């Protein structure tokens, strides 16, 4: 029983070590993803460089589920540009077209009025109480590109949280199984003539899953 006990102890120690390595590796990758996201925020000048269209108010130009890429430069917003803005008291940003601009050249500031291409009237009913115009601080960025329908994944995950949790668990399951899986392999460690597989961290596999989890959960 001594050899068997030593074998079990060795397997447990090996599993714990590789679980720890995978956890550290995953943590570093998630941290890297956060750093990249912050870098994109600095590069684009937008607090949210990527957003998903949630309604049909901008059809036919943008449809529900499209992903928009934002950029916010120093140049003033012009009429006709499509912007993403937030309104005081509302949690979800809105993407609409600028139809009017009031620019104060002396102060270097401006106010804008927006409207959805598919709406009959302007957005003043969507603004905060007694607010007639959007100021610079309300604008999150200009839409400079888009990917059609890709954002439907996040819409489904948001509207059906149980699917979101289930899918994230499905992505994590192989991660856990890979850590504890032990079987004969071409890569062996010998311990009292018993062969066990040495499981090494897979950076590409971890990066893919961490990126998907980060994107879906946010």
Buried (B, 14 or more C-beta within 10 A) or exposed (E): EEEEEEBEEBBEEBBEEBBEBBEEBBEBBBEEBEEEBEEBBEEBBBEBBBBBBBBBBBBEBBBBBBBBBBBBEEEBBEEEBBBBBBBEEEEEBBBBBBBEBEBEEEEEEBBBBBBBBBBEEBBEEBBEEEBEBBEEEBBBBBBBEBEEEEBBBBBBBEEEEEEBEEBBEEBEEEBEEBBEEEEEEEEEEEBEEBEBBEBEBBEEBBBEBBBBBBBBEE
